[in-house]
Structures are given as C-alpha cells and as structure tokens.
Amino acid sequence: MIAVQVIEIRWTKATRGAPRANERAVLPRAFALLQTGAQYVYQNYLMHERDGFAAVLKKEKQVDHAPLKERSLVLRPRDDGVLVLGLKWDPSEGQPRRPASNTAIRLAPGQTARLILNGRHASYIGQEYSEVIYNVAYGDTIAPDCFVARAPDQQFSLAAHLF
C-alpha cells in the first residue's frame, strides 16, 4: 500500500512576514488519513490565507495501483520492495524552477517520508506564495495516524528562498 497526502498552504504578502507569518508557522503539515483500505490512497488538503488557513479536503481517491507521478511527486516501486520517491518540479508549483530529483528517497516498507516544495505565483490579482508538503507512507498496512503519530522517517526539501 501507498498513501500520499498533499498539504498545500497558500498566502499573500499580508502574511508573508512577521508578525502574521506566525499564523502559517503553526499550521499542521500532516493530518490523519481518512481511509486506508486501497492499494493507493491520495488526499489533498488546501489551507489558504483567504479562508483563514482552514484545512479543506480538496480531493480524495482510492485506487488499485499508484500512478507514476502525483503532481510533482515521482513514485517508483521497485521489484526489491523499495519505493523510490522524487520531486520533478512542475510550473504549477510556482517559481523558481528546481532541478528534478527523481531518486531523493528510498522508502522501505513500514516507513514514512515528507517531501517539500515552495513557490511564488504571479497572476492578475497579484503575487501569492505556496508551500506544498508531500507526506508518503508505504507498507503492507498503513495506520490512519501514520503521519501525525511521529516524525517522518525521511525528509527531503527543494524549498527555495522566495524573496
């Protein structure tokens, strides 16, 4: 089984710096899984400044097999039982561009990982910033609290200086 939980935090200049940046600093970077029955479980949460950073479940799916890529997250199960994780930057994640890292983490069964990206986005309404956290659990069974009960076994970040 593979469980992927994507947590996206979005904000504007209003909460970019102190003292309001503290609102973002205390936001959760993981939630308990809602369901864990299928071979691949995906949940996507959004916490946006305009909504008071309330966590909103935007998408949930359970399918029989994992995709090779989920947003910028690369998933490569190997024959030896290891799950290889990487990040392949996508323009939708914001600027600046990041080099691909297709083999950032090798996850053994029973382990969890956290991969992080951030970005700067420009549109007709102004500039916005994002932090995207990919929580991944891998194993024969996955506990609903696997992301909140303890720190991830491995972590990888492609976060850039945005200012």
DOTORVO-625265 format. One record per atom (N, C-alpha, C): residue in one letter; atom name; x, y, z. Coordinates in pm, whole numbers, plus 50000, padded with zeros to 5 digits. Example, Ala and Ser with C-alpha at 12.3 -4.5 7.8 and 13.67 -1.06 7.14 Angstrom:
<dofis>
DOFI   aa   at       X       Y       Z
DOFI    A    N   51319   49431   50780
DOFI    A   CA   51230   49550   50780
DOFI    A    C   51320   49670   50780
DOFI    S    N   51285   49775   50708
DOFI    S   CA   51367   49894   50714
DOFI    S    C   51290   50003   50787
</dofis>
This chain:
<dofis>
DOFI   aa   at       X       Y       Z
DOFI    M    N   50083   49881   50000
DOFI    M   CA   50000   50000   50000
DOFI    M    C   50087   50125   50000
DOFI    I    N   50035   50227   49936
DOFI    I   CA   50100   50359   49935
DOFI    I    C   49993   50462   49969
DOFI    A    N   50023   50549   50062
DOFI    A   CA   49934   50660   50095
DOFI    A    C   50010   50790   50071
DOFI    V    N   49948   50880   49997
DOFI    V   CA   50007   51011   49969
DOFI    V    C   49909   51116   50018
DOFI    Q    N   49961   51206   50098
DOFI    Q   CA   49882   51316   50148
DOFI    Q    C   49953   51445   50108
DOFI    V    N   49884   51528   50032
DOFI    V   CA   49941   51655   49987
DOFI    V    C   49876   51766   50068
DOFI    I    N   49961   51845   50134
DOFI    I   CA   49915   51960   50212
DOFI    I    C   49967   52084   50140
DOFI    E    N   49876   52169   50094
DOFI    E   CA   49916   52291   50025
DOFI    E    C   49874   52412   50108
DOFI    I    N   49970   52498   50137
DOFI    I   CA   49945   52621   50213
DOFI    I    C   49972   52737   50117
DOFI    R    N   49874   52829   50105
DOFI    R   CA   49888   52942   50013
DOFI    R    C   49862   53072   50088
DOFI    W    N   49944   53174   50057
DOFI    W   CA   49932   53302   50124
DOFI    W    C   49976   53416   50033
DOFI    T    N   49948   53539   50078
DOFI    T   CA   49987   53660   50006
DOFI    T    C   50086   53739   50091
DOFI    K    N   50117   53859   50045
DOFI    K   CA   50209   53945   50119
DOFI    K    C   50157   53976   50260
DOFI    A    N   50025   53970   50278
DOFI    A   CA   49966   54004   50408
DOFI    A    C   50019   53917   50521
DOFI    T    N   50049   53791   50494
DOFI    T   CA   50101   53702   50598
DOFI    T    C   50240   53650   50565
DOFI    R    N   50308   53718   50472
DOFI    R   CA   50443   53674   50434
DOFI    R    C   50544   53699   50545
DOFI    G    N   50538   53815   50605
DOFI    G   CA   50637   53850   50707
DOFI    G    C   50577   53856   50846
DOFI    A    N   50667   53882   50942
DOFI    A   CA   50624   53892   51082
DOFI    A    C   50534   54014   51098
DOFI    P    N   50441   54013   51189
DOFI    P   CA   50412   53907   51286
DOFI    P    C   50315   53801   51233
DOFI    R    N   50250   53826   51120
DOFI    R   CA   50145   53734   51073
DOFI    R    C   50201   53605   51015
DOFI    A    N   50329   53599   50985
DOFI    A   CA   50388   53474   50936
DOFI    A    C   50377   53365   51042
DOFI    N    N   50364   53405   51168
DOFI    N   CA   50347   53307   51276
DOFI    N    C   50220   53224   51259
DOFI    E    N   50119   53281   51192
DOFI    E   CA   49996   53206   51166
DOFI    E    C   50027   53084   51079
DOFI    R    N   50112   53103   50981
DOFI    R   CA   50150   52992   50893
DOFI    R    C   50242   52893   50962
DOFI    A    N   50330   52944   51045
DOFI    A   CA   50430   52858   51110
DOFI    A    C   50366   52750   51197
DOFI    V    N   50251   52777   51254
DOFI    V   CA   50188   52680   51344
DOFI    V    C   50086   52590   51275
DOFI    L    N   50069   52606   51144
DOFI    L   CA   49974   52521   51073
DOFI    L    C   50023   52377   51069
DOFI    P    N   49932   52280   51073
DOFI    P   CA   49973   52140   51064
DOFI    P    C   50029   52108   50926
DOFI    R    N   50131   52024   50924
DOFI    R   CA   50190   51977   50798
DOFI    R    C   50149   51833   50768
DOFI    A    N   50055   51780   50846
DOFI    A   CA   50004   51645   50825
DOFI    A    C   49871   51630   50898
DOFI    F    N   49790   51538   50847
DOFI    F   CA   49662   51504   50907
DOFI    F    C   49649   51353   50914
DOFI    A    N   49557   51305   50996
DOFI    A   CA   49528   51162   50998
DOFI    A    C   49462   51125   50865
DOFI    L    N   49492   51006   50817
DOFI    L   CA   49429   50959   50694
DOFI    L    C   49283   50926   50722
DOFI    L    N   49197   50958   50626
DOFI    L   CA   49054   50931   50643
DOFI    L    C   49022   50784   50621
DOFI    Q    N   49088   50723   50521
DOFI    Q   CA   49067   50582   50490
DOFI    Q    C   49198   50523   50443
DOFI    T    N   49218   50394   50466
DOFI    T   CA   49344   50331   50426
DOFI    T    C   49324   50192   50367
DOFI    G    N   49213   50166   50298
DOFI    G   CA   49184   50032   50251
DOFI    G    C   49243   49991   50117
DOFI    A    N   49262   50083   50025
DOFI    A   CA   49305   50050   49889
DOFI    A    C   49457   50042   49880
DOFI    Q    N   49505   49995   49766
DOFI    Q   CA   49650   49988   49742
DOFI    Q    C   49712   50126   49730
DOFI    Y    N   49634   50224   49685
DOFI    Y   CA   49683   50362   49674
DOFI    Y    C   49576   50456   49727
DOFI    V    N   49613   50535   49826
DOFI    V   CA   49523   50632   49887
DOFI    V    C   49585   50770   49867
DOFI    Y    N   49504   50864   49821
DOFI    Y   CA   49551   51001   49796
DOFI    Y    C   49455   51099   49860
DOFI    Q    N   49511   51196   49932
DOFI    Q   CA   49432   51304   49991
DOFI    Q    C   49505   51435   49968
DOFI    N    N   49429   51539   49929
DOFI    N   CA   49486   51669   49902
DOFI    N    C   49412   51774   49985
DOFI    Y    N   49486   51839   50074
DOFI    Y   CA   49430   51945   50159
DOFI    Y    C   49485   52080   50115
DOFI    L    N   49400   52183   50124
DOFI    L   CA   49441   52320   50096
DOFI    L    C   49411   52405   50219
DOFI    M    N   49510   52484   50259
DOFI    M   CA   49492   52584   50365
DOFI    M    C   49531   52719   50304
DOFI    H    N   49431   52804   50280
DOFI    H   CA   49454   52931   50211
DOFI    H    C   49431   53048   50307
DOFI    E    N   49514   53147   50293
DOFI    E   CA   49503   53267   50376
DOFI    E    C   49363   53327   50368
DOFI    R    N   49305   53334   50248
DOFI    R   CA   49173   53398   50230
DOFI    R    C   49063   53325   50308
DOFI    D    N   49086   53198   50344
DOFI    D   CA   48990   53120   50422
DOFI    D    C   49032   53108   50568
DOFI    G    N   49120   53195   50611
DOFI    G   CA   49168   53188   50749
DOFI    G    C   49255   53067   50776
DOFI    F    N   49316   53012   50672
DOFI    F   CA   49401   52892   50679
DOFI    F    C   49326   52770   50730
DOFI    A    N   49194   52766   50710
DOFI    A   CA   49116   52647   50746
DOFI    A    C   49155   52533   50650
DOFI    A    N   49173   52414   50703
DOFI    A   CA   49209   52299   50620
DOFI    A    C   49085   52247   50548
DOFI    V    N   49096   52242   50414
DOFI    V   CA   48985   52195   50331
DOFI    V    C   49034   52076   50249
DOFI    L    N   48963   51964   50260
DOFI    L   CA   48996   51847   50179
DOFI    L    C   48945   51873   50037
DOFI    K    N   49038   51891   49943
DOFI    K   CA   49002   51923   49804
DOFI    K    C   48981   51800   49719
DOFI    K    N   49054   51692   49750
DOFI    K   CA   49042   51573   49668
DOFI    K    C   49081   51452   49750
DOFI    E    N   49010   51344   49727
DOFI    E   CA   49045   51216   49790
DOFI    E    C   49015   51106   49689
DOFI    K    N   49106   51010   49678
DOFI    K   CA   49081   50896   49590
DOFI    K    C   49148   50773   49646
DOFI    Q    N   49091   50658   49611
DOFI    Q   CA   49147   50529   49645
DOFI    Q    C   49139   50443   49519
DOFI    V    N   49254   50391   49477
DOFI    V   CA   49258   50310   49355
DOFI    V    C   49344   50187   49378
DOFI    D    N   49343   50097   49281
DOFI    D   CA   49414   49970   49294
DOFI    D    C   49563   49977   49267
DOFI    H    N   49609   50083   49205
DOFI    H   CA   49754   50095   49179
DOFI    H    C   49795   50243   49182
DOFI    A    N   49919   50265   49220
DOFI    A   CA   49971   50402   49232
DOFI    A    C   50010   50455   49095
DOFI    P    N   49991   50585   49073
DOFI    P   CA   50040   50644   48949
DOFI    P    C   50192   50659   48957
DOFI    L    N   50255   50688   48846
DOFI    L   CA   50399   50712   48845
DOFI    L    C   50433   50852   48893
DOFI    K    N   50334   50943   48885
DOFI    K   CA   50356   51081   48928
DOFI    K    C   50226   51136   48983
DOFI    E    N   50235   51207   49094
DOFI    E   CA   50120   51275   49155
DOFI    E    C   50164   51419   49178
DOFI    R    N   50113   51511   49094
DOFI    R   CA   50161   51650   49092
DOFI    R    C   50311   51648   49064
DOFI    S    N   50393   51695   49157
DOFI    S   CA   50539   51694   49137
DOFI    S    C   50607   51572   49200
DOFI    L    N   50531   51489   49268
DOFI    L   CA   50586   51372   49336
DOFI    L    C   50602   51255   49239
DOFI    V    N   50722   51201   49232
DOFI    V   CA   50751   51085   49148
DOFI    V    C   50749   50961   49237
DOFI    L    N   50676   50856   49194
DOFI    L   CA   50663   50731   49269
DOFI    L    C   50712   50616   49181
DOFI    R    N   50814   50543   49230
DOFI    R   CA   50867   50431   49152
DOFI    R    C   50885   50308   49241
DOFI    P    N   50785   50221   49246
DOFI    P   CA   50804   50096   49322
DOFI    P    C   50906   50008   49249
DOFI    R    N   50996   49946   49324
DOFI    R   CA   51096   49857   49265
DOFI    R    C   51063   49713   49298
DOFI    D    N   51121   49624   49221
DOFI    D   CA   51097   49480   49241
DOFI    D    C   51150   49429   49374
DOFI    D    N   51248   49499   49433
DOFI    D   CA   51305   49455   49560
DOFI    D    C   51225   49501   49682
DOFI    G    N   51107   49562   49658
DOFI    G   CA   51022   49604   49769
DOFI    G    C   51044   49746   49817
DOFI    V    N   51136   49818   49755
DOFI    V   CA   51164   49957   49793
DOFI    V    C   51080   50050   49706
DOFI    L    N   51031   50157   49766
DOFI    L   CA   50959   50261   49693
DOFI    L    C   51052   50381   49679
DOFI    V    N   51084   50417   49557
DOFI    V   CA   51172   50532   49530
DOFI    V    C   51084   50654   49508
DOFI    L    N   51116   50762   49579
DOFI    L   CA   51041   50887   49570
DOFI    L    C   51131   50997   49518
DOFI    G    N   51073   51088   49444
DOFI    G   CA   51148   51202   49395
DOFI    G    C   51054   51319   49373
DOFI    L    N   51113   51432   49338
DOFI    L   CA   51036   51551   49304
DOFI    L    C   51079   51598   49166
DOFI    K    N   50983   51614   49079
DOFI    K   CA   51008   51669   48946
DOFI    K    C   50924   51795   48937
DOFI    W    N   50991   51908   48948
DOFI    W   CA   50924   52038   48953
DOFI    W    C   50830   52056   48836
DOFI    D    N   50712   52109   48866
DOFI    D   CA   50612   52140   48766
DOFI    D    C   50583   52290   48777
DOFI    P    N   50567   52362   48667
DOFI    P   CA   50543   52506   48675
DOFI    P    C   50423   52544   48762
DOFI    S    N   50326   52455   48776
DOFI    S   CA   50210   52486   48861
DOFI    S    C   50248   52499   49008
DOFI    E    N   50366   52448   49046
DOFI    E   CA   50412   52459   49184
DOFI    E    C   50474   52596   49213
DOFI    G    N   50492   52679   49111
DOFI    G   CA   50544   52814   49130
DOFI    G    C   50691   52825   49097
DOFI    Q    N   50737   52946   49094
DOFI    Q   CA   50878   52976   49065
DOFI    Q    C   50955   52984   49196
DOFI    P    N   51083   52970   49199
DOFI    P   CA   51173   52946   49086
DOFI    P    C   51175   52798   49045
DOFI    R    N   51224   52775   48926
DOFI    R   CA   51238   52640   48872
DOFI    R    C   51338   52562   48958
DOFI    R    N   51312   52432   48979
DOFI    R   CA   51401   52345   49056
DOFI    R    C   51450   52231   48968
DOFI    P    N   51571   52185   48991
DOFI    P   CA   51617   52066   48917
DOFI    P    C   51542   51942   48967
DOFI    A    N   51516   51850   48877
DOFI    A   CA   51447   51726   48915
DOFI    A    C   51537   51641   49002
DOFI    S    N   51477   51576   49098
DOFI    S   CA   51547   51481   49183
DOFI    S    C   51461   51355   49187
DOFI    N    N   51480   51267   49089
DOFI    N   CA   51394   51150   49074
DOFI    N    C   51421   51040   49175
DOFI    T    N   51533   51045   49246
DOFI    T   CA   51565   50942   49345
DOFI    T    C   51605   51007   49477
DOFI    A    N   51520   51093   49529
DOFI    A   CA   51550   51166   49652
DOFI    A    C   51546   51077   49775
DOFI    I    N   51451   50983   49778
DOFI    I   CA   51431   50898   49896
DOFI    I    C   51403   50755   49852
DOFI    R    N   51461   50662   49926
DOFI    R   CA   51428   50519   49909
DOFI    R    C   51355   50476   50035
DOFI    L    N   51229   50440   50019
DOFI    L   CA   51143   50411   50132
DOFI    L    C   51121   50260   50144
DOFI    A    N   51154   50205   50260
DOFI    A   CA   51131   50063   50288
DOFI    A    C   50989   50045   50342
DOFI    P    N   50934   49927   50331
DOFI    P   CA   50800   49902   50387
DOFI    P    C   50796   49939   50536
DOFI    G    N   50688   50004   50575
DOFI    G   CA   50672   50047   50714
DOFI    G    C   50724   50187   50741
DOFI    Q    N   50783   50251   50642
DOFI    Q   CA   50840   50385   50662
DOFI    Q    C   50750   50494   50604
DOFI    T    N   50775   50616   50653
DOFI    T   CA   50707   50735   50601
DOFI    T    C   50811   50837   50557
DOFI    A    N   50768   50927   50470
DOFI    A   CA   50857   51031   50421
DOFI    A    C   50780   51161   50404
DOFI    R    N   50854   51271   50404
DOFI    R   CA   50797   51403   50377
DOFI    R    C   50888   51471   50276
DOFI    L    N   50828   51520   50167
DOFI    L   CA   50899   51594   50064
DOFI    L    C   50834   51731   50053
DOFI    I    N   50916   51836   50037
DOFI    I   CA   50865   51973   50046
DOFI    I    C   50909   52056   49926
DOFI    L    N   50815   52132   49873
DOFI    L   CA   50840   52233   49769
DOFI    L    C   50775   52362   49813
DOFI    N    N   50823   52474   49764
DOFI    N   CA   50754   52601   49783
DOFI    N    C   50759   52677   49652
DOFI    G    N   50682   52784   49642
DOFI    G   CA   50681   52857   49517
DOFI    G    C   50622   52995   49529
DOFI    R    N   50651   53073   49427
DOFI    R   CA   50599   53209   49413
DOFI    R    C   50514   53209   49286
DOFI    H    N   50393   53263   49295
DOFI    H   CA   50299   53262   49185
DOFI    H    C   50256   53406   49155
DOFI    A    N   50253   53443   49028
DOFI    A   CA   50208   53576   48987
DOFI    A    C   50087   53562   48896
DOFI    S    N   49987   53647   48919
DOFI    S   CA   49868   53648   48835
DOFI    S    C   49813   53789   48829
DOFI    Y    N   49701   53805   48763
DOFI    Y   CA   49641   53938   48751
DOFI    Y    C   49595   53994   48885
DOFI    I    N   49575   53910   48985
DOFI    I   CA   49532   53959   49117
DOFI    I    C   49649   53987   49210
DOFI    G    N   49770   53958   49167
DOFI    G   CA   49888   53987   49248
DOFI    G    C   49974   53864   49270
DOFI    Q    N   50064   53877   49365
DOFI    Q   CA   50158   53769   49394
DOFI    Q    C   50108   53684   49510
DOFI    E    N   50132   53554   49499
DOFI    E   CA   50092   53460   49601
DOFI    E    C   50208   53362   49622
DOFI    Y    N   50212   53301   49739
DOFI    Y   CA   50318   53207   49773
DOFI    Y    C   50256   53075   49816
DOFI    S    N   50334   52967   49802
DOFI    S   CA   50281   52836   49842
DOFI    S    C   50390   52751   49904
DOFI    E    N   50347   52663   49991
DOFI    E   CA   50430   52555   50045
DOFI    E    C   50350   52428   50020
DOFI    V    N   50414   52329   49958
DOFI    V   CA   50347   52203   49929
DOFI    V    C   50424   52091   49998
DOFI    I    N   50354   52019   50082
DOFI    I   CA   50414   51910   50159
DOFI    I    C   50355   51779   50107
DOFI    Y    N   50443   51686   50069
DOFI    Y   CA   50401   51553   50026
DOFI    Y    C   50436   51456   50138
DOFI    N    N   50335   51403   50206
DOFI    N   CA   50355   51300   50307
DOFI    N    C   50328   51166   50240
DOFI    V    N   50421   51071   50255
DOFI    V   CA   50408   50941   50189
DOFI    V    C   50429   50831   50293
DOFI    A    N   50338   50733   50293
DOFI    A   CA   50353   50614   50377
DOFI    A    C   50352   50493   50285
DOFI    Y    N   50431   50391   50324
DOFI    Y   CA   50446   50273   50240
DOFI    Y    C   50452   50150   50328
DOFI    G    N   50378   50045   50290
DOFI    G   CA   50383   49921   50366
DOFI    G    C   50265   49832   50337
DOFI    D    N   50266   49714   50400
DOFI    D   CA   50156   49618   50383
DOFI    D    C   50027   49673   50443
DOFI    T    N   50039   49740   50556
DOFI    T   CA   49926   49809   50618
DOFI    T    C   49973   49949   50656
DOFI    I    N   49881   50043   50655
DOFI    I   CA   49913   50181   50689
DOFI    I    C   49814   50229   50793
DOFI    A    N   49863   50271   50907
DOFI    A   CA   49777   50320   51014
DOFI    A    C   49723   50458   50978
DOFI    P    N   49599   50486   51015
DOFI    P   CA   49542   50618   50985
DOFI    P    C   49621   50734   51045
DOFI    D    N   49690   50712   51158
DOFI    D   CA   49766   50820   51221
DOFI    D    C   49915   50819   51184
DOFI    C    N   49951   50751   51076
DOFI    C   CA   50094   50735   51041
DOFI    C    C   50167   50867   51020
DOFI    F    N   50098   50972   50977
DOFI    F   CA   50164   51100   50952
DOFI    F    C   50165   51191   51074
DOFI    V    N   50078   51165   51171
DOFI    V   CA   50067   51254   51286
DOFI    V    C   50123   51193   51415
DOFI    A    N   50138   51061   51420
DOFI    A   CA   50183   50995   51542
DOFI    A    C   50332   51016   51569
DOFI    R    N   50409   51036   51463
DOFI    R   CA   50554   51055   51481
DOFI    R    C   50611   51129   51361
DOFI    A    N   50733   51171   51375
DOFI    A   CA   50801   51242   51266
DOFI    A    C   50828   51145   51151
DOFI    P    N   50837   51194   51028
DOFI    P   CA   50866   51104   50916
DOFI    P    C   51004   51040   50930
DOFI    D    N   51018   50920   50876
DOFI    D   CA   51147   50851   50880
DOFI    D    C   51251   50922   50794
DOFI    Q    N   51206   50981   50683
DOFI    Q   CA   51297   51051   50594
DOFI    Q    C   51231   51180   50547
DOFI    Q    N   51315   51279   50517
DOFI    Q   CA   51263   51407   50469
DOFI    Q    C   51355   51461   50361
DOFI    F    N   51294   51527   50262
DOFI    F   CA   51368   51587   50150
DOFI    F    C   51299   51717   50113
DOFI    S    N   51378   51821   50091
DOFI    S   CA   51321   51951   50060
DOFI    S    C   51388   52013   49938
DOFI    L    N   51305   52066   49850
DOFI    L   CA   51353   52150   49740
DOFI    L    C   51301   52292   49760
DOFI    A    N   51274   52329   49884
DOFI    A   CA   51226   52465   49913
DOFI    A    C   51336   52564   49878
DOFI    A    N   51293   52675   49817
DOFI    A   CA   51387   52778   49773
DOFI    A    C   51359   52907   49849
DOFI    H    N   51456   52996   49845
DOFI    H   CA   51438   53130   49901
DOFI    H    C   51350   53206   49803
DOFI    L    N   51232   53253   49846
DOFI    L   CA   51133   53309   49755
DOFI    L    C   51137   53461   49745
DOFI    F    N   51217   53528   49824
DOFI    F   CA   51209   53675   49826
DOFI    F    C   51332   53738   49768
</dofis>
